[in-house]
């Protein structure tokens, strides 16, 4: 307001000077004191009049300006939407323009706020979906890696981190060259991405080292088409999904089954060939006396029993694993069962000049068990000892009862080949055979597995082995004692 007043004063003085000059120039009167005074008075009156008019207009303009500023201050409050006041001197257009800009800004702000809210919702949904997807991937036992168009890891599960040896969190959004340490796998992923199509699937079987061991993986690589992404108009391949499935165990089982079929075929063929040969000799009349015929009959019976035991092993394991085995439990005198097994296998031991030694138990005792199954266990353990003990060896079978009379233990010790330390944890596995033993004798890898099933699964007992390569083995099994009365 002070500037307006100063401007009015200066304008009055300027008007006074201009009017005075004009009057002096246009006046024809002689410049005398009587003429000068009216001229000055007229100039002063004109200057005062102009200054007063300007003062009045400036004051009214100032009032309108203050009202405009007050209106703009009101507009800055987001909770209020006042209407534009009536103003003069062109300020009304300014107020209306400000009002319109504000309304447009608020409308746009409302739109942007809604869009921001929608984006936040979409982000939370995307994060939830990502978390859900990551949870699904982590629940998979197979390793999964998803790479993007730049060959960077977009997704992976914990199984992949464990298999390929990287940290899951730090690996995301990094190039596979910096994360993976398996050049062949890196090349597979890159080749699939560069030359692949959206419908392309590759299946590769490849070994992967895990430090102390090597595992075989079935690797499936599938291209992700760019059209399946959210990028408009994208074409080609935007990434690769790599699935690694450990098939090492399956390979081993397949090999074991192949060996099993081969060995069972051999085991079945050998006694059948013997039975057939001796039967043909009997039919052809080559046994011309009673002693020879009895020898032939014994061989046929022995081979038939051997064949029966093999078939029983296979069937019993299948029944036990299927849970349909029939158990005939009764009071069984364990020493008599062991003696029967020794009598059955005595001819086989005599053929290799192996001494069978029985250490009788100091007391008579019984176990509550299926007699035929326990006999089968004794035959398997003693038969294995004979099979893997060289000629002129020794096998000792002993029985004893623990001091509390809760269980009876049978021990079968031999002076045979022994079992290497690394093979000991696996000797009771199905189809498992010690590599060094495969050259010595044929077998199916089922006998010891059946022993473990019969003793532990069916009878609730315990079976164990101790051995040293080249110095023989000792197998033991313990069964709960039968209650008296």
C-alpha positions in Angstrom: 0.0 0.0 0.0 2.9 2.3 0.8 4.2 1.9 -2.8 0.8 2.9 -4.2 0.9 6.1 -2.1 4.4 7.0 -3.2 3.4 6.3 -6.8 0.4 8.7 -6.4 2.6 11.5 -4.9 5.2 11.1 -7.7 2.4 11.1 -10.3 0.9 14.3 -8.8 4.3 16.1 -8.9 4.9 14.9 -12.5 1.4 16.0 -13.5 2.0 19.3 -11.9 5.3 19.8 -13.8 3.7 18.8 -17.1 0.6 21.1 -16.7 2.9 24.0 -15.7 5.0 23.6 -18.8 2.0 23.2 -21.1 0.3 26.4 -19.6 3.6 28.3 -19.9 4.1 27.4 -23.5 0.5 28.0 -24.6 0.0 31.1 -22.6 0.3 34.4 -24.6 0.4 36.5 -21.5 3.6 38.1 -20.4 5.4 36.3 -17.6 4.6 38.4 -14.6 4.1 37.6 -11.0 0.4 38.1 -11.5 0.2 35.6 -14.4 2.6 33.1 -12.9 0.7 32.5 -9.7 -2.6 31.3 -11.5 -0.5 29.1 -13.7 1.1 27.4 -10.7 -2.2 27.1 -9.0 -3.8 25.5 -12.0 -0.8 23.0 -12.4 -1.0 22.2 -8.7 -4.8 21.6 -8.9 -4.3 19.3 -12.0 -1.5 17.4 -10.3 -3.5 17.0 -7.1 -6.6 15.9 -9.1 -4.6 13.3 -11.0 -2.8 12.1 -7.8 -6.1 11.9 -6.0 -7.7 9.9 -8.8 -4.7 7.5 -8.9 -4.8 7.2 -5.1 -8.5 6.3 -5.2 -8.0 3.8 -8.0 -4.9 2.3 -6.3 -6.8 1.9 -3.1 -9.7 0.1 -4.8 -7.1 -2.1 -6.7 -5.4 -2.9 -3.4 -8.7 -4.0 -1.9 -9.4 -6.3 -4.8 -5.8 -7.6 -4.6 -6.2 -8.4 -0.9 -9.4 -10.2 -1.7 -7.7 -12.2 -4.5 -4.8 -13.2 -2.1 -7.3 -14.2 0.6 -9.1 -16.3 -2.0 -5.8 -18.0 -3.1 -5.0 -18.7 0.5 -8.4 -20.4 0.9 -7.8 -22.4 -2.3 -4.6 -23.8 -0.7 -6.7 -25.6 1.9 -7.5 -29.0 0.4 -10.6 -29.3 2.7 -12.3 -26.3 1.1 -13.5 -25.5 -2.3 -14.7 -21.8 -2.2 -16.3 -20.1 -5.2 -14.4 -17.3 -6.9 -15.2 -13.8 -5.5 -16.3 -10.8 -7.7 -13.2 -8.7 -8.5 -12.3 -5.8 -10.7 -9.3 -4.5 -12.7 -8.8 -7.9 -14.5 -8.3 -9.7 -11.2 -11.6 -11.6 -11.6 -10.1 -13.4 -14.7 -7.0 -14.3 -12.6 -9.2 -15.7 -9.8 -11.3 -17.8 -12.2 -8.2 -19.1 -13.9 -6.7 -20.0 -10.5 -10.0 -21.7 -9.6 -10.0 -23.7 -12.8 -6.3 -24.7 -12.4 -7.1 -25.8 -8.8 -10.1 -27.8 -9.8 -8.2 -29.5 -12.7 -5.3 -30.2 -10.4 -7.6 -31.7 -7.7 -9.4 -33.8 -10.4 -6.0 -35.1 -11.7 -4.8 -35.6 -8.2 -7.9 -37.7 -7.4 -7.3 -39.7 -10.6 -3.7 -40.3 -9.8 -4.5 -41.2 -6.2 -6.9 -43.8 -7.4 -4.4 -45.1 -9.9 -1.7 -45.2 -7.2 -4.1 -47.1 -4.9 -4.8 -49.6 -7.8 -1.1 -50.0 -8.4 -0.5 -50.7 -4.7 -3.2 -53.3 -4.7 -1.7 -54.9 -7.9 1.8 -54.8 -6.3 0.5 -56.5 -3.2 -1.3 -59.1 -5.3 1.9 -59.6 -7.4 4.0 -59.9 -4.2 1.5 -62.5 -2.8 1.6 -64.4 -6.1 5.4 -64.3 -6.1 5.5 -65.5 -2.5 3.0 -68.2 -3.3 5.0 -69.3 -6.4 8.2 -69.3 -4.4 6.6 -71.4 -1.7 5.5 -73.9 -4.4 8.9 -74.0 -5.9 10.6 -74.5 -2.5 8.2 -77.4 -1.8 9.5 -79.2 -4.8 12.2 -81.8 -4.4 13.4 -81.2 -7.9 15.7 -78.2 -8.6 14.1 -75.4 -10.6 15.8 -72.3 -12.2 14.0 -69.7 -14.2 16.2 -67.3 -16.3 15.0 -64.1 -18.1 15.8 -62.7 -21.5 19.2 -61.5 -20.2 20.2 -64.9 -18.9 19.8 -63.6 -15.3 18.2 -65.7 -12.6 14.6 -64.6 -12.2 13.4 -67.4 -9.9 14.9 -70.4 -8.3 14.1 -72.8 -5.4 16.0 -74.0 -2.4 16.6 -77.4 -4.0 18.4 -75.7 -6.9 20.5 -73.7 -4.4 21.4 -76.9 -2.6 22.1 -78.9 -5.8 24.2 -76.3 -7.6 25.8 -74.7 -4.5 24.7 -71.0 -4.5 22.9 -68.7 -2.1 19.3 -68.3 -3.1 18.7 -64.6 -2.1 21.9 -63.2 -3.5 21.6 -65.2 -6.8 18.4 -63.5 -7.9 18.7 -61.0 -10.8 22.4 -62.0 -11.4 23.8 -63.5 -14.6 24.0 -67.3 -14.5 27.7 -67.1 -15.3 28.2 -65.4 -11.9 26.0 -67.8 -10.0 26.5 -71.3 -11.4 29.8 -73.1 -11.4 28.8 -75.8 -13.9 29.9 -74.8 -17.5 28.0 -77.5 -19.2 24.7 -76.4 -17.5 25.4 -72.8 -18.3 25.9 -73.7 -21.9 22.7 -75.7 -22.0 20.7 -72.8 -20.7 22.3 -70.2 -23.1 22.0 -72.5 -26.1 18.3 -73.1 -25.3 17.6 -69.4 -25.0 19.5 -68.3 -28.1 18.2 -71.0 -30.5 14.9 -71.9 -28.8 11.3 -71.4 -29.7 8.4 -70.9 -27.3 7.3 -74.5 -27.7 10.8 -76.0 -27.5 11.6 -78.6 -24.8 14.9 -80.2 -24.4 15.7 -83.3 -22.3 19.3 -84.0 -21.3 20.8 -86.5 -18.9 24.0 -85.1 -17.3 26.2 -85.8 -14.3 26.8 -83.0 -11.8 29.6 -83.1 -9.2 28.7 -82.6 -5.6 32.2 -82.5 -4.2 32.6 -86.0 -2.8 30.1 -87.6 -5.1 28.7 -87.4 -8.6 24.9 -87.5 -9.2 23.1 -88.0 -12.5 20.3 -85.5 -13.3 17.6 -85.6 -15.9 17.5 -81.9 -17.1 14.4 -80.5 -18.8 14.7 -77.1 -20.4 11.7 -75.2 -21.7 11.6 -71.8 -23.4 9.3 -69.1 -22.1 7.8 -67.2 -25.1 7.9 -63.4 -25.0 4.2 -63.4 -25.9 3.6 -65.0 -22.5 5.1 -62.0 -20.7 3.5 -58.6 -19.9 5.7 -56.8 -22.5 3.4 -55.6 -25.4 4.5 -56.7 -28.8 7.4 -58.8 -27.5 8.5 -61.7 -29.7 10.9 -64.5 -29.5 12.1 -66.1 -26.3 12.1 -64.2 -23.0 13.6 -66.8 -20.8 14.2 -70.5 -20.0 12.8 -72.7 -17.3 15.3 -75.4 -16.2 14.2 -78.4 -14.2 16.8 -80.8 -12.7 15.7 -84.1 -11.4 18.1 -86.4 -9.6 17.8 -89.9 -11.2 20.9 -91.3 -9.6 18.9 -93.6 -7.3 16.6 -94.6 -10.1 19.6 -95.5 -12.2 21.1 -97.5 -9.4 17.7 -99.3 -8.8 17.4 -100.0 -12.5 20.9 -101.4 -12.6 20.1 -103.4 -9.4 16.9 -104.8 -10.9 18.8 -105.7 -14.1 21.4 -107.4 -12.0 18.7 -109.0 -10.0 16.9 -110.5 -13.0 20.3 -111.7 -14.3 21.3 -113.2 -11.0 17.8 -114.7 -10.3 17.9 -116.2 -13.8 21.2 -117.8 -13.0 20.2 -118.9 -9.6 17.1 -120.5 -10.9 18.8 -122.0 -13.9 21.6 -123.6 -11.9 19.5 -125.9 -9.6 17.0 -126.5 -12.5 19.9 -127.6 -14.7 21.2 -129.9 -12.0 17.7 -131.4 -11.4 17.2 -131.9 -15.1 20.6 -133.5 -15.6 20.2 -136.0 -12.7 16.7 -136.8 -13.8 17.9 -137.5 -17.3 20.6 -139.8 -15.9 18.0 -141.6 -13.8 15.7 -142.0 -16.8 18.5 -143.2 -19.0 19.4 -145.9 -16.3 22.8 -144.6 -15.6 22.2 -145.2 -11.8 22.6 -148.9 -11.9 22.8 -149.5 -8.2 20.9 -148.3 -5.1 23.8 -146.2 -3.7 24.1 -144.2 -6.9 20.4 -143.7 -7.2 20.3 -142.4 -3.6 23.2 -140.0 -4.4 21.2 -138.7 -7.4 18.0 -138.4 -5.2 19.9 -136.4 -2.6 21.3 -134.1 -5.2 17.9 -133.5 -6.7 16.4 -132.9 -3.3 19.2 -130.5 -2.3 18.8 -128.5 -5.6 15.0 -128.5 -5.2 15.4 -127.2 -1.7 17.8 -124.5 -2.9 15.3 -123.5 -5.6 12.5 -123.4 -3.1 14.5 -121.2 -0.7 15.3 -118.7 -3.5 11.6 -118.5 -4.5 10.6 -118.2 -0.8 13.1 -115.3 -0.4 11.5 -113.4 -3.2 7.9 -114.0 -2.2 8.5 -113.4 1.5 10.2 -110.0 0.9 7.3 -109.0 -1.4 4.7 -110.1 1.2 6.4 -108.3 4.1 6.8 -105.1 2.1 3.2 -105.3 1.0 2.0 -105.9 4.6 0.2 -109.1 3.8 2.6 -111.6 5.3 1.0 -114.3 7.4 2.9 -114.9 10.6 2.3 -118.2 12.6 3.8 -117.3 16.0 4.4 -120.1 18.5 6.8 -121.1 21.2 10.0 -122.0 19.3 13.1 -123.7 20.7 15.7 -121.6 19.0 18.6 -124.1 19.5 16.6 -126.7 17.6 16.1 -124.3 14.7 19.8 -123.5 14.5 20.7 -127.3 14.6 18.2 -128.0 11.8 19.8 -125.2 9.6 23.2 -126.6 10.3 22.1 -130.1 9.3 20.6 -128.8 6.1 23.7 -126.9 5.1 26.3 -129.5 6.2 26.6 -131.1 2.8 27.3 -127.6 1.2 30.0 -126.9 3.8 31.5 -130.3 3.4 31.9 -129.7 -0.3 34.3 -126.8 0.5 35.9 -128.6 3.5 34.5 -125.9 5.8 34.1 -126.8 9.4 30.7 -125.9 11.0 31.0 -125.4 14.7 27.9 -125.1 17.0 28.4 -123.5 20.4 25.3 -124.7 22.3 23.5 -122.3 24.7 24.0 -123.0 28.4 20.2 -123.0 29.0 17.2 -124.3 27.2 15.1 -121.3 26.1 12.3 -120.5 23.6 11.3 -117.5 21.6 7.8 -116.5 20.4 8.2 -116.4 16.7 7.3 -117.9 13.3 9.5 -121.1 13.1 9.7 -121.3 9.3 10.8 -117.6 9.1 13.5 -118.0 11.7 14.7 -121.1 10.0 14.9 -119.1 6.8 17.0 -116.4 8.5 19.4 -119.0 9.9 19.7 -120.7 6.5 20.4 -117.3 4.8 23.1 -116.3 7.3 24.9 -119.6 7.5 24.5 -120.1 3.7 26.1 -116.7 3.1 29.0 -117.6 5.4 29.6 -120.8 3.5 29.3 -119.0 0.1 32.0 -116.3 1.0 34.3 -118.4 3.1 37.2 -120.0 1.2 37.9 -123.7 1.4 39.3 -125.1 4.7 37.6 -122.2 6.5 35.6 -122.2 9.7 32.1 -121.0 10.6 31.0 -120.8 14.2 27.3 -120.5 15.3 26.6 -119.6 18.9 23.6 -118.7 21.0 23.3 -116.9 24.3 20.7 -115.2 26.5 21.2 -111.7 27.9 21.6 -111.4 31.7 18.1 -110.1 32.2 16.6 -112.9 30.1 14.8 -110.5 27.8 16.3 -111.6 24.5 18.1 -114.4 22.8 21.0 -113.7 20.4 22.3 -115.9 17.6 25.8 -115.2 16.2 27.2 -116.5 13.0 31.0 -115.8 12.6 33.2 -116.9 9.6 36.7 -116.7 8.5 35.7 -115.6 5.0 36.4 -112.6 2.7 34.9 -110.0 5.1 33.1 -106.8 4.0 34.8 -103.4 3.3 33.9 -100.7 5.7 32.2 -98.5 3.1 29.8 -101.4 2.2 28.8 -102.2 5.8 25.9 -99.7 6.0 24.3 -101.1 2.8 24.6 -104.9 3.1 21.0 -105.2 4.3 19.6 -103.1 1.4 17.5 -104.8 -1.3 19.5 -105.9 -4.3 22.8 -104.6 -2.8 25.9 -106.7 -3.3 29.5 -106.0 -2.4 31.5 -105.4 -5.6 34.4 -107.6 -4.5 31.9 -110.5 -3.8 30.3 -110.5 -7.2 33.3 -112.3 -8.7 33.3 -114.9 -5.9 29.7 -116.1 -6.0 26.4 -115.4 -7.7 23.6 -113.9 -5.7 20.4 -111.8 -5.9 21.1 -109.3 -3.0 17.9 -110.4 -1.4 19.0 -112.8 1.4 20.2 -110.2 3.9 17.3 -107.9 3.1 14.9 -110.7 3.9 16.8 -111.4 7.2 16.4 -107.7 8.2 12.7 -107.7 7.4 11.9 -110.9 9.2 13.9 -110.0 12.4 13.1 -106.3 12.7 9.9 -105.7 10.8 8.0 -108.9 11.6 9.4 -109.9 15.0 10.6 -106.6 16.5 14.1 -107.8 17.0 17.5 -106.5 16.0 20.1 -107.5 13.4 23.7 -106.3 13.1 27.0 -107.0 11.4 30.6 -106.4 12.1 33.3 -107.2 9.6 36.9 -106.5 8.5 37.9 -107.0 4.9 40.0 -110.2 4.6 39.3 -111.4 8.1 35.8 -112.6 8.1 32.4 -111.3 9.2 30.0 -111.7 12.2 26.3 -111.4 11.8 24.0 -111.4 14.9 20.3 -111.3 15.3 18.4 -111.0 18.6 14.8 -112.0 19.3 12.6 -111.3 22.3 12.3 -114.3 24.7 8.9 -116.0 25.1 7.2 -115.5 28.4 7.1 -118.5 30.7 3.8 -120.2 31.1 
